[in-house]
């Protein structure tokens, strides 16, 4: 995915209104896939007179809600929206026509729509005599909808690999003990990241060793679909992840175990066979299910396979100021088959954030590594 650098297009007021659009758009997190997250604001004489956001797939778009709230005050006003208004008939009519009918004089857009079948809203608005500005807070707009962009341009979900490690690069001790590498502020941030994703993936070994819940722990009502990749079905039915009263769970396996499958399905777990069970095949399947953002929280072996398969675009590395040593202690990422330092993946668009005593490094893997895999 192309992450453009921040720009200063638009006035400070335009930028503030676009940030408000993004704030509204986030209300739909975890509920809109495969649609994007969109917020809209209508301004008349410097005052907000209407706001809206896209609440979920199949529901009206943000512009419709904002214009409805503004009513007659939209006429001659300015509409702010973080994504170009659609110009096609999908589950809902074209937003471009709703904007024209409302009599808006100007539209300020965060980013153009990468979806060819829905694009063209800008041209349609300009043909109707409406002034259009595109690119205000574009970097932030693209960041928010990275999953949507990934789906449209590459026909796959946006993959994020999250891990927590000590300062010496360990995710657990030599005997596998890993609770807890990081402290509460960092773990809370993990819950926030899960709430932004449609699914979280682990391998069977992680379930056996860590017995994770993989929920947002009550931070939000939005829990991701929990996915387990397993070849053996060697999983305890009492594992936390199989409590589907908390969140849905999907088991993906390339082998068949009718007895275990029936047992899990009786607990409300969905079981699907995929062959071969590779990260790429898994992500292709999740794309077809309409997912946009997928969080990998797996161990090092599966993580390396996911990266080599081109299914990871972003890294979230939580680093704790702890040292535990141990030559055989597990590390976040297994063998990538790199022999020379010049082969190392260099992350782009790096940011650091302090969370209590821990740090979070966020960075993107260059498209040149994964886009053709």
N, C-alpha and C positions, 0 to 999 in steps of 0.2 A: 504494500500500500504506500502511496506517495504521501508523506507527511510534509506539507508545505511549511515554510517558516512563518512566524508571526508577521503580520502586516499592520500598517496604521491607516488602512483605508477607512474613510468615513470620519465624521466628527467625534469628539469625546462623547457627545450625547448618543450618537448612533451606536458607538461601541458599548455604552452602558445599556442601551435597549437590547442589543444583541445578547449581551450577557444575561439579561432578564429572560430572553427567549430560551437560552440554554438552561437556565434554572428551571423554567417551566417544563422544558422537554424532559428533564431528568425525572419528573414525576411518573413518566411512563416506563422507567427502567425495569427490565425484566418481563415486560408485558406486550411489547409491540412487535417482536420478531415474527416474520421476516421484514416487517416494515421498519423504517428509521424512527429515531427519537426526534420529535419536532415540537417546538414551542413557537407561539406567535403573539405579537403585541400590536395593538392599534393605538396610534397617538394622534391627538388633535390639539393643535396649538400648544405643544410641549407637555401635554397631560395625557397619561394613559387612560383610554376610555374602553379598552377591551383586551382581554387576555384569553389564551387557550393553549391546550397541548393535546397531542395525539395520545389517548389513554390506552388503547390496545388495538391489536390487529382486527380489522373489520369495522372499527368505529370511525366516525368522521375525523378528518384531519384537523390539525391545530388551527389553520386559518378559518375554518368554518366556525369553530367555537369562539374565536376572538372576534370575528366580524359579527356574529350573533349577539355577543355581549355589547359590542359597540353600537349596534343598531344604526340609526340615522347619523350618528356622530362619526361614522367611518367615512362618510362622503367628504372628499377634499382632504382627508387625513393621510397619514403614513402608516403603512403596514410593515412591521419588522418580522422576519421569519428566518430561522437558521438554515433552512433548506429550500431551494427553489420550488415554488408552488408547482404541483404536478399538472400536466397538460394532457391527461388521458383518462379514459373511463376504465377504472378497475373495480374494486369493491365499492368505490364511491365516485361521484362525478368529478370532473376536473376542478381543482382549486383555483386555477387561473380564471375560469369563468365566474366563479363566486366572487373573486376579488374585483373583477371588472364590473360585475353587477352591483357591487357595493359602492361603486363610485370613488374608490381610493385614488388619490392623486399620485402617490409615490410608494414604491416598494423597495425596501432595503433587505437584501438577501445575504446570508452568511456564506453559503457555498452552492455551486451549481449541482444539480442532480446528476449523479453518475449513471443512473438508470436510463438508457437510451429510449426505452418505450414510454417513460414518464416525463422525460425532459421536454424542453421547448416552452416552458412556462414564461421564461424571460422574454422570448421573442413575441409570444402571444400578448403579453402585457404591453410591450412597447408598441406593437401594432395597434393596440387600443388607445394609445396616447398616454400611457402611464409611464412616469419616470422610474427607471430601475437602476439601483446600485448593487453590484455583486462583489462579495469578497470581504465584507466587514467581519472581523474576528474569525477569519476563515480557518486558521490553524486550530482554534478551540472547537470550531464546528466539526472539522474533520476528525479530531480526536474523539469527540463524543460519539460519532457514528462510524467508528473504525470498522465495526462488525458489519454494518450495512454496506459500506463501501467494498469490503472484502468479498461479500456475497455477490455483489453486482459485477465486480471486475474479474474475480477469480473463481466464482462458483464454488466457494468453500467458506466455512465459518472462519472468523478471526480467532486464532489460537493464542492463548496467553499461558506461559509456564511460570508458576509461582513456587518458590521454595524459600525456606528459612535455614540459614547456616551460621556456624560460629565464625569467628574471625579467621580461624585456620581452615575454613572450608569444609566443615563436617556438618552433616544433618542429623547425626545420632552418634552415640558412643560405639565402642567396639562390640558391645553386646546388643546393640540395636535400640537402646533407650533414647527417646527423643522428646520427652515431655518435661520441660518445655525449652526449646531453643531460644525463643524470643519471649518478651514480656507482654503484659496485657494490652498496652497501646498498639503494638504491632499486630497482635492477634485480632483486635477489634478492626483494624484496617483490613485484615484478610476477610472478615465477615462482610465488610463493605464491598470488597471486590467480588465476592461470591454473589452478592445481591445484584450486581451489574451484569452477571452472566446468565445465559440460558441453561448452561450445564457445567458440571465439574466432573473431571475424569480422574480415576485412580486405577491402579492395577490390583489384582487379587492379593499380592504380597503386602501392599499397604493396608488393606482391610485386615489381613491376618495379624500384622505386626502392631498397627496403631489403633485399630478399631475406631476409626473416625466417624463423626456425625455428618460432616460436610454440609452443615446448614449455616444460616446466618445467626444462629444462637439467640433468636428473638430480637436482634438488632432491627430487622425489618420483617414484614410479613412475606416478603418475596424470597423464597428459597429456590435454588437452581435444581434442575434435574440431576440426580446423582447417578453417575455411570461407572460401572465396574467392568474392566476388561479381564476376562479369565479364560484360560485354556483348560483348566482342570475341574472347575466347580468345587474346588477344595475350600469351601467357605462355610463358616458357622452360621446357621440360621438365626442365631441370637445376636449377630453383629448389629451394632447401632444403626448402620446404614440400611438395614432391612426393616426398620420401623417406619413404615410408609405413612403413618399418621403425621409425621413431622414434615416429610417431603417425599416426592416421587423418586423411585429408584429403577434403573434400567440395568440389566446384566447383558453384556455382549460376549458371546463365546462362539468359537468356530467348531466346537465339539458338541455332542448331544449327550445329555444326562436327563432322561425323562423323569426319573424319580425326583432328582433335585429341582428340576424345573417346575414340576407340579407343586413341590413343597414351597418354593419361593413365590409362585403365582398365587398360592393360597394365602400368602402374606401380603398380597397386593403388589408384588414386584413384577415388572415386565421383563421377559426374557426373549432375546432375539439372537439368532445365529447369523454370523457374518464370516465369510471365508474368502481370502485369508484374513485373519484378525490383525491387520496392520493399522497404524495411526491414520494413514491416508485413506484406507477403506472406511474406517470409522468416521472420519470427518466428511467424506463424501456422503455417507449415510445420514449424518446429522444435518448436512446441508439440505438433503431431500426432505428432512423432517421440519425444515423451516427455521433452524437455529442460526443465530448470527454470531454470538460470542461464547467461546468455550474455554474454560479454565482447566489447565492440566495441573493437578496437585499430586502427581505420581512420584515414584522413586526414580533413582538415577538411570536404571536400565531402560525403562519405558520412556523416560524423558529424552534420552539420547536417540531412541528410535523415532520419537515424535519430531525432534528437531531435524534429523536426517531425512525424514519423509516430507519436510517442508510444511508441517502443520502447526508450527509455532512462529508467530510474528512478533510477539512482545515478551519480554522477560521482566518479572517482578522478583527481585532478589532482596530478601530481608536478611540483614546482617547484624548479628548480636556481638557485642564486645566480650566474647567468651573464647577461651582456648581449652580444648579438651584433648588434643593430640590423638594418637593412635593410627598406625600405618594402615590397619584394616578397617578403620571407621569409615562408614559410607559417605560419599560425596554427592552433591546435587545432580550431577550429570555423568552418565557412564561414558563408554568409549564412542567417540565420534570419528575414529579412524584417522585423525589428524597426526601427521608425522613431523611437520615443521611448524614453528611458531607463526610463520607467514600465512598458514592456513586458518589461524584462529578467527573465530567470528568476532567482529568488532561491532558493538552496538551503536546505534544512532539515536539522536534525540534524547540524550541522557538527562535524567533529573535525579537529584538526591533529596530525601526528606527524612528529618529526624522524628522518630516516634518513641518518646521516652528515652531510654538509653540505647535503643536500637536505631538502625538506619534502613531505609528502603531505597534501592536503586531501581529505577525504571528505564528501560531502553528497548528499542526496536531492532530486530534482526533485519539487515539490509535485504530488500526485495530481490536483489541479484542472487542471493543464496537460495531462496525458496520459491520464487514465482514460477519457475518452469519445472518444478518437481511434480 
